[in-house]
Every structure is written in C-alpha cells, then in structure tokens.
Amino acid sequence: MRIRQVLITFDIQEKIFSKHNITREQIEEIFLDAPHFVRIRKNRYMGIGNIGTYITVLFDYLKDSAHVVTAYHSSKWQKRLYLK
C-alpha cells in the first residue's frame, strides 16, 4: 500500500485531540514508521504503529491518500497484532 498523502479534516483532528490526546503530527508519524495494516472493509483500513506509544489509526484509502476517520491509543490485542 502506497500512501502519499494523509488527510485529516479539522473537525476530526480536533475530536481526536480532545478525546484521545493525539496530535496530527503523531498520526502522520505512524504512516512514516511502517505501520501494520489490516483491511476492515472495502476501502477502510486500520493502521497500528509505535512512536513511543502504540497508536491505532482508522482511515479510508482512496487514490494513494489516507483519509483519517479516527485515531486512538491501541488496545492490548492491537499491540499484540502489531508485534507479530
């Protein structure tokens, strides 16, 4: 999967920061650090990465772009999936 652009609307960015205390920069860093991708449905994926803390990002993949839906701190099973 080739992701050239990470797109996050301002509303989503604000929600993620206020609810989960995760910044836009942290989300972008996840995509740079070779995350583990899991396809959830047709164009929706889950990316799990470690940037000092494990973060899970849900996004829609459209034409080499990741349209972020949400991001949060990974659960135990997501951390195990990433470590495999």
Protein Blocks (a to p, Z undefined) as FASTA:
>chain_A
ZZfbdcddfklmmmmmmmnopafklmmmmmmnopadddfblmlccddddehiacdddddd
eehiacdfbdcdddfklmmmmmZZ
